[in-house]
Amino acid sequence: MRLDKFLKVSRILKRRTVAQEACDSGKVDVNGKPAKPSCRLKIGDVVTIHFASGQLSFRVKEISETVRKQQATEMYEIITEL
């Protein structure tokens, strides 16, 4: 699944365009390397998002095209949140 779509479906970021902008500005890393919105994610990848106030790192546990709001948190496991 594309990185920008995963961020939207998992509800980590609110909209796909916001996810694309974050990737294009270099604020998203996958496995320690800057990632483009089209980067293909697989289970086990570690994604880090850099915010102005800190960063969020999580591991991809599940990939699904559509999920309900209650199940969205099952798609990832938070590693660090600063």
WOHUFEN-V745045 format. One record per residue. RES is the residue in one small letter. SS is DSSP state (a for helix, b for strand, c for the rest). Layout:
BEGIN
RES & SS
RES & SS
END
This chain:
BEGIN
m & c
r & b
l & a
d & a
k & a
f & a
l & a
k & a
v & a
s & c
r & c
i & c
l & c
k & c
r & c
r & a
t & a
v & a
a & a
q & a
e & a
a & a
c & a
d & a
s & c
g & c
k & c
v & b
d & b
v & b
n & c
g & c
k & b
p & b
a & c
k & c
p & c
s & c
c & c
r & b
l & c
k & c
i & c
g & c
d & c
v & b
v & b
t & b
i & b
h & b
f & b
a & c
s & c
g & b
q & b
l & b
s & b
f & b
r & b
v & b
k & c
e & c
i & c
s & c
e & c
t & c
v & c
r & c
k & a
q & a
q & a
a & a
t & a
e & a
m & a
y & b
e & b
i & b
i & b
t & b
e & b
l & c
END
